[in-house]
Amino acid sequence: MARLMPISTRIGEQRSLARERTTLKTSPIAGSLPAAQQPDWPDPATALAVRRRLSALPALVSADEARDLLVRMAQVQRGEAFLLQAGACAEPFGRQAMRGAESDHQLIGRMADTVAARLKLPALTIGRVAGQFAKPRSRPVETVDGTALPIFRGLLVNGPEPDGRSRRSDPFRMLAAYQTARMVLDRLHRLDATTGRDRLWASHEALVLDYEEPLTRFDPVTGEWFAGSTHLPWIGERTRQPDGAHVSLLSAVINPVACKVGAGIRNEELLELCERLDPHRRPGRLTLVVRLGARQVRERLPELIHVTRRSGHPVTWVCDPMHANTVVTSHGIKTRHTKDILDELTGFFEVLGRAGQWPGGVHLEVTGDRVTECVGPGGPDDEADVALGYRSLCDPRLNDTQAMQVTEAVADLAARH
């Protein structure tokens, strides 16, 4: 039997990891800030070693790429382009990730062609790709066949298999995530070069700080920090605390950034987030991805628009019609109904149209595979059939047919704006 680590040793290593997070040169965070949704690594010394290894590896994206995307996002904010941000809920590792990225690249390209042809505007494509390996969760534990297990938090943290060994948090997974992201980005570059379409940029939720901070880099040419893990990092609904570590990190980088905004946000919270993430009020810098739900989008969005307009922040408005419309079937499986997705999208365009604001884009969870994860035309007719082709590691995605149907509806709504 392995010996248990003395409590004093574990406490010392945890303090060392905390000091590393605030002093490492590859992190612009100053001070010890609260960080929600972080893994509970069983061995802080190993996590510290992995952080140091990540800090020595090349950045996955460059500062010039981040600046180039900021210019493109400014075009979206001004109504000169339309954003399609789409991809997996949670990415796999290795060859499966490569196959998924290739399939999504093709699907998102078709979606972009549809939008561009209808709007006579460029469609800026950003994938949930090459880094979407970690997921925030509503609870830390789940019960499977009577056994309490740590919740699956994405392959960057632990495994999905329902056993104690798989669900144990493993910091070495961060290195596997990095290697997969590097391979996927290389593959996307080659696909971009052969298809003749505009490039597919990368994005993911900047969730696990032990991965994000070591990949945050300093550009000696300009004296600026940039997120080296992805082109467009975003902050999720569960980690958008204005005084938290996630907001602090993304406020310090030059990349365009996004923040998910749910129906529970207070006006003063939204204003503080805008002030922290976009203090200089730069077009293209801050995207607000609203996830309000079909039932609340028409009620809540007008006030959010009023708050940002009054403060002078030139935010880009994007609709995520997926996350606030998630339901659980009688068999305990998550799903979404395409009618709810379309209803929220319709409300989003209606409200922005009345407010005289440009609907900058949509944020969708999709796959090029023929899955049965969302209920509606092109998929299962009712919730009883959702499990027949459910392959997502976490939340339900639109399949290829459904994704194109939603895209056509989005193009029609935007064309009438």
Secondary structure as UniProt FT lines:
FT   HELIX           7..23
FT   TURN            25..26
FT   TURN            36..37
FT   HELIX           44..56
FT   HELIX           63..77
FT   TURN            78..79
FT   STRAND          82..87
FT   HELIX           94..119
FT   STRAND          123..129
FT   STRAND          141..144
FT   TURN            145..146
FT   STRAND          147..150
FT   TURN            155..157
FT   TURN            164..167
FT   TURN            171..172
FT   HELIX           173..195
FT   STRAND          200..205
FT   HELIX           209..212
FT   TURN            213..215
FT   STRAND          216..219
FT   TURN            220..223
FT   STRAND          224..227
FT   STRAND          232..235
FT   TURN            237..238
FT   TURN            242..243
FT   HELIX           245..251
FT   STRAND          257..262
FT   TURN            263..264
FT   HELIX           267..277
FT   TURN            279..280
FT   TURN            283..285
FT   STRAND          286..291
FT   TURN            294..296
FT   HELIX           297..311
FT   STRAND          316..319
FT   HELIX           323..325
FT   STRAND          326..328
FT   TURN            330..331
FT   STRAND          334..337
FT   HELIX           338..355
FT   STRAND          359..366
FT   STRAND          374..375
FT   TURN            377..378
FT   HELIX           383..389
FT   HELIX           400..415
//
